[in-house]
Amino acid sequence: MKSLPELPYRELFLSIVEEMPDAVFTKDLQGRYTFINGVGAHYLGKPVEEIIGRTDRELLSEEEAQNTLEFDRQTLLAGRTLYAEMSEEMAGVQREWLSTKGVIRQPDGQVVGLFGIARDLSHHRRGEAAQRQSEALFRAAAGNSFDAFFILRGEPELLRLLRLNTHAESLLGCEARVAEGKPLSGFPQAAFIAPRHLCDQVWRTGRTHDDEVDQLLPGKGRRWFRRQLCAVGDCMAVTVRDITAQRENEVRLRLNERMASIGMLAAGVAHEINNPLAFVSSNLGFIGTELRRLSLPEEDGQELMEALNEAREGTERMRLIVESLKALSRGDTVTTHPLDLHELLENAVHLAWGRLRSRGRLVRDYGELPQVLGNSVQLAQVFTNLLINAAQALPKSGGEIRLVTRMHGTSQAVVEVQDNGCGIPVENLERIFEPFFTTKPVGEGTGLGLSISHDIIRGLGGTMSVESIVGQGSTFRVLLPVAHEHEAEDPRSEDPRSEDLHHGSVA
């Protein structure tokens, strides 16, 4: 068998250590350098030939040599390899070292010197410091921004969150330290900030993407955002600004403009109707007086009086409509007073009866209520609107509307308008009280009825809410403040229709 050639170990060692980025050296027991590579000589600031045979005290100042000599002493006393990180000045340069030192032994175990390997960590430390400073600057700049800011890295199957600021935390629903490093797909409510297809488009074209997007957020409702995506290498910088308040102000401004126009029209209509309505009402009163003076057969007289009473009831409904139009046109702060809620609901039923009687049956479920504090014209407008909406939602057969009243605690009265109609889809429930939002065909709805009703109830110190299940029906719930005793000017009057308003009565 042919033997392998003997390797030139000395030459191999010298070749390797000269290529290493670390300082490599050996010393004898007196601390004199017996070997040092080019990197080590560079750190000491002298040529190799001027270092061999000399000690650190001869090469460096006393202060510079002290740490090195102390580590040499500890290594020789320990008789084994030691490791340390240290900061020291060498040849006038402050350096951070990762230092390894061990003893050199003869074959019989006798210690004859030591070796050392030193790695300069200064550049690495400066890089770490620069990175910390960069992160601190990012946190300071992004943290004080009014925008949500994200940095995402594109990976083959996902987008990974690298950095985000405080406003971004609220979109994700957790702190930055928890979210950073996780896939964006782990936060489905925030997926809209950077859809993958949109990111791929920005990476492909290199052009910044800027647009507006609206989103339904859990617990926050519909929000509008300004979104900007900018590619930086394989990362994506995303800025998201919440512009909901701006959009709502714009909608409110448009609503005010339209309401001003509607108010002018309403004032004109109310004025034109009011005068002939007064004539009709006065003449009906005159006719009633004259009928009672005439000697008519009892049956004929009764029929005429019933017709006359129906006509009077019609003029009263018209008067309430005119009052509503006047209130709408004025737009001023309305006065509130204690009122009988059941009597007001009956007025609303009469106003809406033309729509109700052809669509289904009305069931009253009235509880015991004190007087509430409100405005009769405005509340009649609200409940008439709710009853008409309920009637329009009813099925062609078997439709039913329940008008329910009860107390909520001791300070609020509750009115519920329930129907077993088509119901409202979940995606529309969040927007049901928005101005101009309607699901009705063009020409059948303005989208203002529920919005105005909601504002009226809120202005009276109450609340309005809705619950609905598609295919089963909806419940609109109104809570109104109870009138305190000192606010009631007159004792509660007896309801002339009390026999018809008992629990569970049906119209």
C-alpha positions, 0 to 999 in steps of 0.5 A, a space after each residue: 500500500 502506497 503511503 501518503 506524502 507527509 504534509 508540510 504542516 508549518 507551511 500550511 499553518 502559516 498560509 492559513 493564519 495569514 488569510 484569517 481576518 483575526 489576529 493570531 500570535 504566540 508568546 513565550 513565558 516572558 511575554 515575548 512574541 514568538 509569532 504574529 500574523 499580518 493582521 495582528 501586526 496591523 493592530 499593533 501598528 508595527 511591522 512583524 519583524 519589529 514585534 517578534 522578540 519584544 513584549 507588549 510593554 515595549 510595544 505599547 504604552 503601560 496603560 494599553 498593555 495592562 489589560 493584555 498582560 493581565 489576561 496573559 497572566 490569568 491564562 497561564 495560571 488557569 493552564 487552559 483556554 480562556 475566552 473574553 470580550 474586552 474593550 481596550 485601546 491598542 496603538 491609539 485605536 479603541 477596539 472591541 475584542 473577542 479574545 481567545 487565549 490558551 497555553 502551549 505545552 511540550 509533549 511532556 506537558 510542560 507549559 512553554 508559552 501561550 497562544 492568542 486569537 483576537 477578533 476585532 468586533 468594533 465594526 460589528 458593534 458599530 453596525 449594531 449601534 447604527 441599527 439600534 439608532 436606525 430603529 430608534 429613529 424609525 420608532 420616533 418618526 413613525 410613532 409621532 405620525 398620525 398614520 398607521 405605518 407598516 414595513 412588510 417583506 415579500 416571501 413566496 407564500 406570504 407577506 411578513 410584518 417587519 415593523 409597525 408603529 403605534 397607530 398600526 397596532 390599533 388596526 392589528 389589535 395587538 402590540 408591535 412586539 407581538 405582531 412583528 415577524 408574523 405573517 400579515 395573513 394572521 390578522 385578517 381584519 387588516 388584510 386590506 392594507 396590502 393585498 398580495 395582488 396589489 403588492 405584486 403589481 407595485 413590485 412589478 411596475 416600481 410605481 407607488 400605489 395610492 388610493 382610498 378604501 373603505 372597510 368594515 372593522 369589528 367594533 368600529 363600523 365602516 371606516 375610510 382609509 387613504 392607502 399608499 404602497 411603495 416598494 423598497 427592494 423585497 420589502 413594502 412600505 405601507 402607509 394607511 391614514 384614517 380619513 373617516 372624519 373627513 368623509 363623514 364631514 363631507 357627507 354631512 355637508 352634502 346632507 345639510 345642503 340637500 336638507 336646506 333645499 328640502 326645507 325651502 320646498 317644505 316651507 313653501 308646501 306647508 304655506 300653500 296647504 295651510 290656508 285651504 286646510 284652515 278653510 276646510 276645517 272651519 267649514 267642516 265645523 260649520 257643517 257639523 253644527 248645521 247637521 245637528 240643527 236639521 231634523 233628519 232620520 236617525 239613521 241618515 243623521 248618524 251616517 252623515 256624522 260618521 262621514 263628517 268625523 272621518 273628514 275631520 280626522 283626515 284634516 287633523 292628519 293633514 295638520 300634523 303633516 303640515 306641522 312636520 313640514 314646518 318643523 323641517 323647514 325651520 331647522 331650529 331647536 325644538 321644544 320638548 314637553 311631557 307627552 302620552 307616548 301611547 296617544 302619540 303612537 296611535 296618531 302615528 298609526 293613523 298617519 300610516 294606516 293607508 300603508 298598513 291596512 293593505 300589507 298585514 295586521 298590526 298588533 299592539 302590546 302596550 305596557 304601563 308607561 309614565 309620560 315621556 319627554 319629547 316633541 309630539 310632531 317629531 316623534 310622530 314623524 319618527 314612528 310613522 316612518 318606522 311603521 311605513 318601513 315595517 309595512 314595506 318589508 312584510 311578505 305578501 301574506 301572513 305579515 304582522 307588525 307588533 308595536 310594543 312598549 315597556 319600561 327600561 329601568 326607571 328612567 327610560 321608556 321603550 318602543 319597539 316596532 317589530 315585523 316578520 318581513 324580509 330582514 336586513 343583511 348584515 352588511 347593511 346593518 352598519 350603514 342603516 342610519 347613514 344619510 342617503 343609504 337605501 336599498 330601495 329602487 331608484 324613485 322609491 326611497 331617498 335614504 333620509 328617513 332613518 337617518 333623520 329619525 335617528 338624529 331626532 331621537 338622539 336630539 331628544 336625549 334617546 337612542 335608536 337601534 336595530 336588530 334584524 335576521 334575514 328572512 325572519 324580520 327586524 326590530 327597531 328599538 327606540 328609548 326615550 327619557 321619562 318626564 320627571 314629575 316636576 316637568 309635567 304641567 298637566 296630569 296625564 289625561 285619560 286615553 279616549 281609545 283606552 278600550 282599543 289599546 289594551 294588552 294584545 289588541 289587534 287592528 
